[in-house]
């Protein structure tokens, strides 16, 4: 498996003059080619924000690849 922390904080990069979203490419590649898709992702984004950044195709793939655990917005931040 693999873990990605803080999905959505990445920036678009240039590849041969084209602007690409690296995380989108990585996640779609994992969906297509990795037989055991143990992929762990943390993010402060909502599902709608993920779709806005990465598009409906990746949102659909993430729904299949991941189990979503949503916390109440008023819950205590335990990272302190």
Rosetta constraint file for C-alpha pairs under 8 A:
AtomPair CA 1 CA 36 HARMONIC 7.66 0.50
AtomPair CA 1 CA 37 HARMONIC 6.81 0.50
AtomPair CA 1 CA 38 HARMONIC 4.39 0.50
AtomPair CA 1 CA 39 HARMONIC 5.57 0.50
AtomPair CA 1 CA 40 HARMONIC 7.60 0.50
AtomPair CA 2 CA 38 HARMONIC 6.54 0.50
AtomPair CA 2 CA 39 HARMONIC 5.17 0.50
AtomPair CA 2 CA 40 HARMONIC 6.21 0.50
AtomPair CA 3 CA 39 HARMONIC 5.94 0.50
AtomPair CA 3 CA 40 HARMONIC 4.55 0.50
AtomPair CA 3 CA 41 HARMONIC 5.77 0.50
AtomPair CA 4 CA 39 HARMONIC 7.81 0.50
AtomPair CA 4 CA 40 HARMONIC 6.20 0.50
AtomPair CA 4 CA 41 HARMONIC 4.79 0.50
AtomPair CA 4 CA 42 HARMONIC 6.51 0.50
AtomPair CA 5 CA 41 HARMONIC 5.80 0.50
AtomPair CA 5 CA 42 HARMONIC 4.95 0.50
AtomPair CA 5 CA 43 HARMONIC 6.81 0.50
AtomPair CA 6 CA 41 HARMONIC 7.20 0.50
AtomPair CA 6 CA 42 HARMONIC 5.05 0.50
AtomPair CA 6 CA 43 HARMONIC 4.35 0.50
AtomPair CA 6 CA 44 HARMONIC 6.80 0.50
AtomPair CA 7 CA 23 HARMONIC 7.90 0.50
AtomPair CA 7 CA 41 HARMONIC 6.71 0.50
AtomPair CA 7 CA 42 HARMONIC 6.13 0.50
AtomPair CA 7 CA 43 HARMONIC 4.84 0.50
AtomPair CA 7 CA 44 HARMONIC 7.67 0.50
AtomPair CA 7 CA 45 HARMONIC 7.67 0.50
AtomPair CA 8 CA 43 HARMONIC 6.88 0.50
AtomPair CA 8 CA 45 HARMONIC 7.03 0.50
AtomPair CA 8 CA 50 HARMONIC 7.17 0.50
AtomPair CA 8 CA 53 HARMONIC 7.36 0.50
AtomPair CA 10 CA 22 HARMONIC 7.91 0.50
AtomPair CA 10 CA 23 HARMONIC 7.30 0.50
AtomPair CA 11 CA 21 HARMONIC 7.00 0.50
AtomPair CA 11 CA 22 HARMONIC 7.96 0.50
AtomPair CA 12 CA 19 HARMONIC 6.27 0.50
AtomPair CA 12 CA 20 HARMONIC 5.47 0.50
AtomPair CA 12 CA 21 HARMONIC 4.67 0.50
AtomPair CA 12 CA 22 HARMONIC 6.70 0.50
AtomPair CA 13 CA 19 HARMONIC 5.57 0.50
AtomPair CA 13 CA 20 HARMONIC 5.40 0.50
AtomPair CA 13 CA 21 HARMONIC 6.39 0.50
AtomPair CA 13 CA 22 HARMONIC 7.01 0.50
AtomPair CA 14 CA 18 HARMONIC 5.38 0.50
AtomPair CA 14 CA 19 HARMONIC 4.56 0.50
AtomPair CA 14 CA 20 HARMONIC 6.08 0.50
AtomPair CA 15 CA 19 HARMONIC 6.34 0.50
AtomPair CA 15 CA 20 HARMONIC 6.77 0.50
AtomPair CA 20 CA 25 HARMONIC 7.96 0.50
AtomPair CA 21 CA 25 HARMONIC 6.44 0.50
AtomPair CA 21 CA 54 HARMONIC 7.97 0.50
AtomPair CA 22 CA 26 HARMONIC 6.22 0.50
AtomPair CA 23 CA 27 HARMONIC 6.04 0.50
AtomPair CA 24 CA 28 HARMONIC 6.06 0.50
AtomPair CA 24 CA 54 HARMONIC 6.26 0.50
AtomPair CA 24 CA 58 HARMONIC 7.05 0.50
AtomPair CA 25 CA 29 HARMONIC 6.01 0.50
AtomPair CA 26 CA 30 HARMONIC 6.19 0.50
AtomPair CA 27 CA 31 HARMONIC 6.21 0.50
AtomPair CA 27 CA 58 HARMONIC 7.67 0.50
AtomPair CA 28 CA 32 HARMONIC 6.26 0.50
AtomPair CA 28 CA 58 HARMONIC 6.73 0.50
AtomPair CA 28 CA 61 HARMONIC 7.54 0.50
AtomPair CA 29 CA 33 HARMONIC 5.96 0.50
AtomPair CA 29 CA 34 HARMONIC 7.70 0.50
AtomPair CA 30 CA 34 HARMONIC 5.05 0.50
AtomPair CA 30 CA 37 HARMONIC 6.82 0.50
AtomPair CA 31 CA 37 HARMONIC 6.86 0.50
AtomPair CA 31 CA 61 HARMONIC 6.91 0.50
AtomPair CA 31 CA 65 HARMONIC 7.24 0.50
AtomPair CA 37 CA 65 HARMONIC 6.29 0.50
AtomPair CA 38 CA 65 HARMONIC 7.53 0.50
AtomPair CA 38 CA 66 HARMONIC 7.92 0.50
AtomPair CA 39 CA 65 HARMONIC 7.00 0.50
AtomPair CA 39 CA 66 HARMONIC 6.75 0.50
AtomPair CA 40 CA 66 HARMONIC 7.16 0.50
AtomPair CA 45 CA 49 HARMONIC 5.72 0.50
AtomPair CA 45 CA 50 HARMONIC 6.27 0.50
AtomPair CA 46 CA 50 HARMONIC 6.32 0.50
AtomPair CA 47 CA 51 HARMONIC 6.31 0.50
AtomPair CA 47 CA 59 HARMONIC 7.49 0.50
AtomPair CA 48 CA 52 HARMONIC 6.21 0.50
AtomPair CA 49 CA 53 HARMONIC 6.25 0.50
AtomPair CA 50 CA 54 HARMONIC 5.90 0.50
AtomPair CA 50 CA 55 HARMONIC 7.37 0.50
AtomPair CA 50 CA 59 HARMONIC 6.78 0.50
AtomPair CA 51 CA 55 HARMONIC 4.52 0.50
AtomPair CA 51 CA 56 HARMONIC 5.30 0.50
AtomPair CA 51 CA 58 HARMONIC 7.30 0.50
AtomPair CA 51 CA 59 HARMONIC 5.52 0.50
AtomPair CA 52 CA 56 HARMONIC 7.83 0.50
AtomPair CA 54 CA 58 HARMONIC 6.12 0.50
AtomPair CA 54 CA 59 HARMONIC 7.24 0.50
AtomPair CA 55 CA 59 HARMONIC 6.49 0.50
AtomPair CA 56 CA 60 HARMONIC 6.08 0.50
AtomPair CA 57 CA 61 HARMONIC 6.38 0.50
AtomPair CA 58 CA 62 HARMONIC 6.03 0.50
AtomPair CA 59 CA 63 HARMONIC 6.30 0.50
AtomPair CA 60 CA 64 HARMONIC 6.78 0.50
AtomPair CA 61 CA 65 HARMONIC 6.15 0.50
AtomPair CA 62 CA 66 HARMONIC 5.61 0.50
AtomPair CA 63 CA 67 HARMONIC 7.24 0.50
AtomPair CA 63 CA 68 HARMONIC 7.82 0.50
AtomPair CA 71 CA 75 HARMONIC 6.81 0.50
